[in-house]
Amino acid sequence: QGNFIVIENNGSPGKDQDMKGWTLRRKIDSKEDIVYKFPDNFVLKPRSRVRILSRNASKGSINEKETLVAEGVLTWGTGTTMVTRLVDANGEEKALFNQKFQ
C-alpha cells in the first residue's frame, strides 16, 4: 500500500549496524526516486528490524523502538515496477528489493 518499508538486520549477534549516512531509495516506474536518509544516531541491532513509515501512514499502534517516520516521504507509493535499495554511507548498495506487478 506504500505505507511503510521494513529493514531487517540479519547480522551476527553482537554486531550492531550504525546507519549514520545510510539512505533508502525507492524507484517506482519512471517517477523520480523517493529518498529517505536515516537519522545520524540510528543503530539497528542484530536480529532486529525497523519499520519506516511514510508521513501519511497510520501511526495508531506503533512501537517507537522499532519504528521511524519518514516525514519527508508522503507515501512510499506503488506502481507496476518498484525497486527499493538500501545504500550505506559510502554509496555501496547493501540490499535490493525488486517488485513487479502485472
C-alpha positions in Angstrom: 0.0 0.0 0.0 3.0 2.3 0.1 2.6 3.0 3.9 5.9 1.5 5.1 9.2 -0.3 4.4 10.8 -2.8 6.7 14.5 -3.2 7.1 16.0 -6.2 8.9 19.5 -6.7 10.3 20.3 -10.4 9.8 23.9 -9.9 11.0 25.7 -11.9 13.6 24.8 -11.5 17.3 26.7 -8.6 18.8 27.1 -6.8 15.5 25.1 -3.5 15.7 24.7 -1.6 12.4 25.3 2.1 12.7 23.0 3.6 10.0 24.6 7.1 10.0 24.7 8.4 6.4 22.6 5.5 5.1 19.7 6.0 2.7 16.7 4.2 1.3 16.0 4.8 -2.3 12.7 3.7 -3.9 12.1 4.0 -7.7 8.5 3.5 -8.9 8.0 3.1 -12.6 9.6 6.1 -14.3 8.9 8.5 -11.4 11.7 10.4 -9.6 13.4 8.4 -6.7 11.9 8.7 -3.2 14.9 9.1 -0.9 15.0 8.7 2.9 18.1 9.4 5.0 18.4 7.5 8.3 18.9 9.7 11.4 22.5 10.1 12.4 22.0 8.4 15.8 20.1 5.4 14.4 21.6 1.9 15.2 19.9 -1.3 14.0 20.6 -4.1 16.5 21.4 -7.6 15.2 18.4 -9.9 14.6 16.0 -6.9 14.7 14.0 -4.8 12.3 12.7 -1.3 11.8 9.6 -0.2 10.1 10.0 3.1 8.2 6.5 4.7 7.9 5.6 7.3 5.3 4.2 10.6 6.6 0.6 9.5 5.6 0.8 6.1 7.2 -1.4 5.3 10.3 0.6 5.6 13.4 -2.0 4.2 15.8 -0.2 1.2 17.3 3.5 1.8 16.6 6.3 0.6 18.8 8.7 3.6 18.8 11.7 1.4 19.3 11.0 -0.4 16.1 9.6 2.4 14.0 10.9 5.5 12.2 8.7 8.1 10.5 9.9 9.5 7.1 8.4 13.0 7.5 9.7 14.0 4.0 8.0 11.0 2.3 4.3 11.5 1.8 3.9 7.9 0.6 6.3 5.1 -0.4 4.0 4.6 -3.3 3.0 1.7 -5.5 3.3 1.0 -9.2 4.0 -1.7 -11.8 7.7 -1.8 -11.2 9.2 -0.8 -7.8 12.9 -1.1 -6.9 13.9 -0.3 -3.3 17.6 0.0 -2.4 19.4 0.3 0.9 22.7 2.3 0.4 25.4 2.7 3.1 27.3 5.9 3.9 30.0 5.0 1.3 27.4 4.8 -1.5 27.5 1.0 -1.6 24.3 -0.9 -2.2 23.6 -3.2 0.7 20.2 -4.5 -0.3 17.9 -4.5 -3.3 14.2 -5.4 -3.4 12.6 -5.6 -6.8 8.8 -5.9 -7.1 6.9 -6.2 -10.4 3.1 -6.3 -10.7 1.2 -7.1 -13.9 
